[in-house]
């Protein structure tokens, strides 16, 4: 299990490595759910291999839905197949993913169980 925090100028190398070496990931996005285009590409690849939970850097945050249209905006994160949990801190998202993996949940079950931690 890895927690990866992105930042401006991130090329996605850390996310790529984490997806290749761990059984699940928590990705901490910028602002209200934004990534650089290279990190978005790695997110899509990572989600094909392992379950990925996405939270946001600001405390008690919410992830937007379609406010911005640039590549890597919140609509792209939501369309990536990753599970959005912006109401959880990175540490809480990690515990939630550990519990879900330990409980043998598949991605569909994880999405259902973790849905209350995202805006509707």
Secondary structure, 3 states (H helix, E strand, C coil): CEEEECCCCCCCHHHHHHHHHCCEEEEEEECCCECCHHHHHHHHHHHHHCEEEEEECCCCCCCCCCCCCCCCCHHHHHHCCCEECCCCCHHHHHHHHHHHHHCCCCHHHHHHHHHHHCCC
